[in-house]
Amino acid sequence: GRRTGIRGILWHQGESDNTYQSKQGYIDNMRVVIQKTREDSGFDQLSWMIARASYYPYGNGRDEDPNIITAQNILA
């Protein structure tokens, strides 16, 4: 990133958290990931874009998890 720069990170993830992770758990885990990438990259204002993704048709009958979508909206 230091040679060419980094404009931001586009994050598309959440399907595997469908029905597995709580809303607050997802938020807490993502905040750790965001903070660590900013620290490790040396770009403390590194932008993050978080896609709303929770579709996982192999769960317990629920294809989408509104808790994960809500957590993604809060983080965005």
MOLINKA-V564467 format. One record per backbone hydrogen bond with DSSP energy under -0.5 kcal/mol. CO is the residue of the C=O (numbers start at 1). NH is the residue of the N-H. E is the energy in kcal/mol with one decimal. If there is no record, write none. Layout:
BEGIN
CO;NH;E
CO;NH;E
END
This chain:
BEGIN
1;5;-2.3
7;47;-0.6
9;11;-0.6
9;49;-3.0
10;12;-0.6
11;13;-0.5
11;51;-3.1
14;17;-1.1
15;18;-1.3
17;20;-1.8
17;21;-2.2
22;26;-2.3
23;27;-2.2
24;28;-2.9
25;29;-2.5
26;30;-2.6
27;31;-2.4
28;32;-1.5
29;33;-2.0
30;34;-3.0
31;35;-2.4
32;36;-2.6
33;37;-2.2
34;38;-1.9
35;39;-2.5
36;40;-3.2
37;41;-2.0
38;42;-1.2
38;43;-0.6
42;44;-0.8
43;46;-1.8
47;9;-2.0
49;11;-3.2
49;51;-0.6
51;53;-1.1
56;59;-1.1
61;63;-0.6
63;56;-2.8
64;66;-0.6
65;68;-0.5
65;69;-1.9
66;70;-2.5
67;71;-2.3
68;72;-2.6
69;73;-2.4
70;74;-2.4
71;75;-2.4
72;76;-2.2
END
